[in-house]
Amino acid sequence: LGRPLADLLGEPDQARALLERLHAERRIQNREITVCDPAGRGVELSLSFAVLRDAAGAVNGLVAVGRDVTERKRTEAALRQSEKLAAMSSLVAGLAHELNNPLSVILAHSTLLAAGGAANAEARATKIIKAAERCARLVRNFLALARQHPPERQRVVLDQVVQETAELLAYTLRVDGVTVTLDLAGDVPALWADPHQLQQVLLNLLTNAHHAVRTIDPPRDITVSTRLAAGPRVLVRVADNGPGIPPAARERIFEPFFTTKSVGQGTGLGLSLCQGIVESHGGTLSFES
């Protein structure tokens, strides 16, 4: 009592942004922030604010409700990590094969250089560098996905996240004859987001699309597109030419532990976790069949 509201909302920039948004919109619902309790421990809060007005419509107060969601967030983080690890086994095999191609290039051109073939030495060195950079990029992307990261927002280039995720799955999709088309807008503004969480969402959606098209005869197509929509909002769409979603599954598709996949093929947590990640970023996740 008697303390400015901003003092209770953690970082000054975070408090200022919340209050500016409240001034503009008059209402904020389920905004998640991290604050410190009196003992200095981090607490995750889900906050809702509404402006109060008198009979004449003038602002005369503010009501705020905060819900401690710390344990829920920890549980969600553990579930997300287990879902990621479930995807690792198929990615490991794909990564090994994807690395073989650039490593073969490195080995061949290195052998020719070592044999004293001075001809085209600069061109061969350039091919070695490009192949090594591709190896490093693949390994870096895989390790970033495998590690457990504390939630951390930063400026994120969405098209780059899409490209890196598609590259991780490239071999697995190619083996099953799946053609992946990236239709990236190029002018999508940077997002304030957790890149590792966004990558997990895309990985799950691409894996689901892969499972869907595996059941049909070729051609098997997946398209990932990015667009700047009205609002302004950023739209990411993952589309496949599979058989669609059975009517009985449509009402339960985001329900935890519900899955249409066979035993051992899925936990039923993927889309539920994806929905939670997207909504925590202030977005929505929906589907069309």
C-alpha positions as a Python dict, from the first residue, in 0.01 Angstrom:
ca = {
    (1, 'L'): (0, 0, 0),
    (2, 'G'): (114, 349, -79),
    (3, 'R'): (367, 235, -342),
    (4, 'P'): (354, 333, -711),
    (5, 'L'): (218, 55, -929),
    (6, 'A'): (528, 74, -1149),
    (7, 'D'): (743, -33, -850),
    (8, 'L'): (564, -368, -840),
    (9, 'L'): (594, -449, -1209),
    (10, 'G'): (961, -538, -1225),
    (11, 'E'): (1190, -372, -1479),
    (12, 'P'): (1118, 0, -1542),
    (13, 'D'): (1091, -55, -1919),
    (14, 'Q'): (846, -340, -1864),
    (15, 'A'): (632, -127, -1630),
    (16, 'R'): (637, 170, -1867),
    (17, 'A'): (534, -44, -2165),
    (18, 'L'): (245, -198, -1968),
    (19, 'L'): (114, 137, -1849),
    (20, 'E'): (145, 294, -2195),
    (21, 'R'): (-50, 8, -2346),
    (22, 'L'): (-311, 34, -2071),
    (23, 'H'): (-347, 408, -2137),
    (24, 'A'): (-405, 341, -2508),
    (25, 'E'): (-629, 33, -2487),
    (26, 'R'): (-795, 74, -2143),
    (27, 'R'): (-765, -301, -2085),
    (28, 'I'): (-497, -571, -2077),
    (29, 'Q'): (-578, -939, -2038),
    (30, 'N'): (-349, -1223, -1926),
    (31, 'R'): (-21, -1041, -1983),
    (32, 'E'): (263, -1256, -1847),
    (33, 'I'): (556, -1083, -1677),
    (34, 'T'): (832, -1179, -1433),
    (35, 'V'): (865, -992, -1103),
    (36, 'C'): (1062, -1050, -784),
    (37, 'D'): (899, -1144, -454),
    (38, 'P'): (1026, -983, -128),
    (39, 'A'): (1289, -1258, -97),
    (40, 'G'): (1427, -1179, -443),
    (41, 'R'): (1290, -1492, -613),
    (42, 'G'): (1151, -1467, -965),
    (43, 'V'): (773, -1505, -987),
    (44, 'E'): (580, -1549, -1311),
    (45, 'L'): (254, -1351, -1305),
    (46, 'S'): (-40, -1344, -1540),
    (47, 'L'): (-182, -992, -1509),
    (48, 'S'): (-512, -842, -1619),
    (49, 'F'): (-584, -468, -1594),
    (50, 'A'): (-896, -262, -1653),
    (51, 'V'): (-955, 111, -1621),
    (52, 'L'): (-1244, 223, -1396),
    (53, 'R'): (-1460, 519, -1494),
    (54, 'D'): (-1713, 735, -1312),
    (55, 'A'): (-2067, 808, -1429),
    (56, 'A'): (-1938, 1084, -1657),
    (57, 'G'): (-1689, 849, -1823),
    (58, 'A'): (-1377, 998, -1666),
    (59, 'V'): (-1102, 763, -1551),
    (60, 'N'): (-1100, 744, -1173),
    (61, 'G'): (-914, 422, -1097),
    (62, 'L'): (-762, 97, -1206),
    (63, 'V'): (-829, -262, -1112),
    (64, 'A'): (-554, -520, -1154),
    (65, 'V'): (-563, -894, -1092),
    (66, 'G'): (-244, -1098, -1079),
    (67, 'R'): (-225, -1476, -1087),
    (68, 'D'): (91, -1665, -988),
    (69, 'V'): (162, -1903, -1279),
    (70, 'T'): (521, -1990, -1181),
    (71, 'E'): (458, -2362, -1129),
    (72, 'R'): (245, -2387, -1440),
    (73, 'K'): (522, -2227, -1646),
    (74, 'R'): (780, -2470, -1503),
    (75, 'T'): (558, -2765, -1589),
    (76, 'E'): (503, -2631, -1940),
    (77, 'A'): (880, -2585, -1985),
    (78, 'A'): (942, -2947, -1881),
    (79, 'L'): (674, -3073, -2119),
    (80, 'R'): (813, -2865, -2404),
    (81, 'Q'): (1160, -3009, -2344),
    (82, 'S'): (1028, -3366, -2339),
    (83, 'E'): (839, -3301, -2664),
    (84, 'K'): (1157, -3162, -2820),
    (85, 'L'): (1359, -3464, -2713),
    (86, 'A'): (1095, -3694, -2866),
    (87, 'A'): (1167, -3527, -3201),
    (88, 'M'): (1544, -3560, -3161),
    (89, 'S'): (1575, -3927, -3261),
    (90, 'S'): (1443, -3874, -3613),
    (91, 'L'): (1639, -3551, -3650),
    (92, 'V'): (1969, -3716, -3549),
    (93, 'A'): (1957, -3961, -3839),
    (94, 'G'): (1865, -3683, -4079),
    (95, 'L'): (2140, -3458, -3949),
    (96, 'A'): (2402, -3731, -3999),
    (97, 'H'): (2303, -3771, -4364),
    (98, 'E'): (2281, -3396, -4421),
    (99, 'L'): (2636, -3356, -4287),
    (100, 'N'): (2768, -3631, -4516),
    (101, 'N'): (2716, -3421, -4830),
    (102, 'P'): (2922, -3113, -4734),
    (103, 'L'): (3178, -3335, -4558),
    (104, 'S'): (3226, -3527, -4885),
    (105, 'V'): (3291, -3197, -5063),
    (106, 'I'): (3545, -3096, -4798),
    (107, 'L'): (3722, -3433, -4815),
    (108, 'A'): (3740, -3443, -5196),
    (109, 'H'): (3873, -3090, -5246),
    (110, 'S'): (4111, -3115, -4949),
    (111, 'T'): (4256, -3436, -5095),
    (112, 'L'): (4313, -3269, -5434),
    (113, 'L'): (4480, -2969, -5270),
    (114, 'A'): (4700, -3193, -5056),
    (115, 'A'): (4807, -3383, -5369),
    (116, 'G'): (4964, -3062, -5495),
    (117, 'G'): (4708, -2977, -5758),
    (118, 'A'): (4758, -2600, -5772),
    (119, 'A'): (4503, -2557, -6050),
    (120, 'N'): (4180, -2398, -5930),
    (121, 'A'): (4318, -2385, -5574),
    (122, 'E'): (4121, -2072, -5488),
    (123, 'A'): (3796, -2217, -5621),
    (124, 'R'): (3852, -2542, -5430),
    (125, 'A'): (3925, -2350, -5108),
    (126, 'T'): (3600, -2153, -5155),
    (127, 'K'): (3401, -2477, -5190),
    (128, 'I'): (3565, -2615, -4875),
    (129, 'I'): (3475, -2300, -4681),
    (130, 'K'): (3112, -2305, -4799),
    (131, 'A'): (3075, -2675, -4717),
    (132, 'A'): (3231, -2626, -4372),
    (133, 'E'): (2998, -2331, -4303),
    (134, 'R'): (2700, -2548, -4395),
    (135, 'C'): (2819, -2821, -4154),
    (136, 'A'): (2863, -2566, -3876),
    (137, 'R'): (2520, -2414, -3941),
    (138, 'L'): (2346, -2752, -3930),
    (139, 'V'): (2518, -2851, -3606),
    (140, 'R'): (2453, -2509, -3450),
    (141, 'N'): (2081, -2521, -3535),
    (142, 'F'): (2050, -2874, -3401),
    (143, 'L'): (2225, -2791, -3073),
    (144, 'A'): (2015, -2478, -3028),
    (145, 'L'): (1702, -2691, -3061),
    (146, 'A'): (1828, -2964, -2828),
    (147, 'R'): (1937, -2738, -2542),
    (148, 'Q'): (1700, -2632, -2269),
    (149, 'H'): (1679, -2254, -2273),
    (150, 'P'): (1519, -2029, -2015),
    (151, 'P'): (1241, -1825, -2179),
    (152, 'E'): (1403, -1518, -2329),
    (153, 'R'): (1249, -1263, -2564),
    (154, 'Q'): (1462, -1085, -2822),
    (155, 'R'): (1430, -937, -3168),
    (156, 'V'): (1362, -1229, -3402),
    (157, 'V'): (1365, -1239, -3784),
    (158, 'L'): (1082, -1483, -3853),
    (159, 'D'): (1193, -1579, -4205),
    (160, 'Q'): (1531, -1686, -4064),
    (161, 'V'): (1365, -1910, -3802),
    (162, 'V'): (1155, -2071, -4078),
    (163, 'Q'): (1462, -2135, -4297),
    (164, 'E'): (1666, -2285, -4012),
    (165, 'T'): (1382, -2517, -3904),
    (166, 'A'): (1319, -2636, -4259),
    (167, 'E'): (1690, -2707, -4300),
    (168, 'L'): (1691, -2930, -3991),
    (169, 'L'): (1414, -3145, -4141),
    (170, 'A'): (1543, -3135, -4500),
    (171, 'Y'): (1686, -3487, -4518),
    (172, 'T'): (1394, -3659, -4342),
    (173, 'L'): (1145, -3490, -4575),
    (174, 'R'): (1351, -3554, -4888),
    (175, 'V'): (1380, -3928, -4813),
    (176, 'D'): (999, -3953, -4812),
    (177, 'G'): (972, -3761, -5137),
    (178, 'V'): (829, -3448, -4976),
    (179, 'T'): (882, -3118, -5156),
    (180, 'V'): (906, -2818, -4922),
    (181, 'T'): (840, -2471, -5062),
    (182, 'L'): (928, -2164, -4855),
    (183, 'D'): (716, -1866, -4962),
    (184, 'L'): (869, -1597, -4741),
    (185, 'A'): (751, -1238, -4757),
    (186, 'G'): (1092, -1085, -4688),
    (187, 'D'): (938, -766, -4547),
    (188, 'V'): (800, -909, -4221),
    (189, 'P'): (912, -685, -3933),
    (190, 'A'): (1122, -828, -3650),
    (191, 'L'): (924, -987, -3367),
    (192, 'W'): (979, -954, -2992),
    (193, 'A'): (978, -1327, -2925),
    (194, 'D'): (1161, -1633, -2796),
    (195, 'P'): (1329, -1780, -3108),
    (196, 'H'): (1370, -2127, -2956),
    (197, 'Q'): (999, -2149, -2871),
    (198, 'L'): (902, -2029, -3220),
    (199, 'Q'): (1132, -2290, -3372),
    (200, 'Q'): (964, -2558, -3162),
    (201, 'V'): (622, -2450, -3292),
    (202, 'L'): (743, -2464, -3654),
    (203, 'L'): (918, -2797, -3600),
    (204, 'N'): (598, -2947, -3462),
    (205, 'L'): (380, -2812, -3743),
    (206, 'L'): (623, -2931, -4011),
    (207, 'T'): (648, -3275, -3848),
    (208, 'N'): (269, -3303, -3838),
    (209, 'A'): (250, -3203, -4205),
    (210, 'H'): (517, -3464, -4284),
    (211, 'H'): (317, -3737, -4108),
    (212, 'A'): (5, -3631, -4301),
    (213, 'V'): (159, -3645, -4650),
    (214, 'R'): (338, -3974, -4581),
    (215, 'T'): (-1, -4146, -4605),
    (216, 'I'): (-65, -4037, -4967),
    (217, 'D'): (88, -4114, -5304),
    (218, 'P'): (325, -3852, -5456),
    (219, 'P'): (331, -3564, -5515),
    (220, 'R'): (376, -3479, -5146),
    (221, 'D'): (395, -3106, -5087),
    (222, 'I'): (442, -2878, -4786),
    (223, 'T'): (442, -2499, -4815),
    (224, 'V'): (547, -2257, -4540),
    (225, 'S'): (455, -1893, -4601),
    (226, 'T'): (503, -1574, -4403),
    (227, 'R'): (302, -1255, -4448),
    (228, 'L'): (240, -921, -4283),
    (229, 'A'): (-134, -908, -4217),
    (230, 'A'): (-367, -636, -4092),
    (231, 'G'): (-344, -538, -3731),
    (232, 'P'): (-47, -530, -3783),
    (233, 'R'): (-6, -903, -3733),
    (234, 'V'): (247, -1153, -3866),
    (235, 'L'): (95, -1461, -4028),
    (236, 'V'): (278, -1794, -4060),
    (237, 'R'): (101, -2067, -4253),
    (238, 'V'): (210, -2431, -4282),
    (239, 'A'): (7, -2609, -4552),
    (240, 'D'): (24, -2966, -4687),
    (241, 'N'): (-164, -3166, -4950),
    (242, 'G'): (-240, -3455, -4713),
    (243, 'P'): (-582, -3608, -4646),
    (244, 'G'): (-696, -3335, -4404),
    (245, 'I'): (-815, -3357, -4045),
    (246, 'P'): (-1091, -3610, -3964),
    (247, 'P'): (-1415, -3438, -3851),
    (248, 'A'): (-1407, -3621, -3516),
    (249, 'A'): (-1062, -3480, -3439),
    (250, 'R'): (-1131, -3114, -3520),
    (251, 'E'): (-1292, -3023, -3189),
    (252, 'R'): (-1015, -3192, -2989),
    (253, 'I'): (-710, -3103, -3196),
    (254, 'F'): (-555, -2875, -2931),
    (255, 'E'): (-652, -3098, -2639),
    (256, 'P'): (-349, -3227, -2439),
    (257, 'F'): (-267, -3597, -2496),
    (258, 'F'): (-516, -3627, -2782),
    (259, 'T'): (-355, -3771, -3097),
    (260, 'T'): (-463, -3941, -3418),
    (261, 'K'): (-119, -4097, -3467),
    (262, 'S'): (-44, -4459, -3398),
    (263, 'V'): (122, -4574, -3076),
    (264, 'G'): (483, -4455, -3059),
    (265, 'Q'): (432, -4187, -3324),
    (266, 'G'): (322, -3900, -3100),
    (267, 'T'): (246, -3794, -2745),
    (268, 'G'): (-56, -3577, -2819),
    (269, 'L'): (115, -3283, -2647),
    (270, 'G'): (262, -3109, -2951),
    (271, 'L'): (-25, -2889, -3067),
    (272, 'S'): (-135, -2814, -2712),
    (273, 'L'): (215, -2687, -2628),
    (274, 'C'): (233, -2496, -2957),
    (275, 'Q'): (-94, -2322, -2879),
    (276, 'G'): (38, -2223, -2536),
    (277, 'I'): (360, -2083, -2686),
    (278, 'V'): (178, -1882, -2953),
    (279, 'E'): (-79, -1744, -2709),
    (280, 'S'): (193, -1645, -2461),
    (281, 'H'): (334, -1433, -2746),
    (282, 'G'): (-3, -1263, -2788),
    (283, 'G'): (-94, -1463, -3098),
    (284, 'T'): (-344, -1730, -3202),
    (285, 'L'): (-304, -2077, -3351),
    (286, 'S'): (-581, -2209, -3576),
    (287, 'F'): (-632, -2469, -3849),
    (288, 'E'): (-820, -2531, -4173),
    (289, 'S'): (-892, -2872, -4321),
}
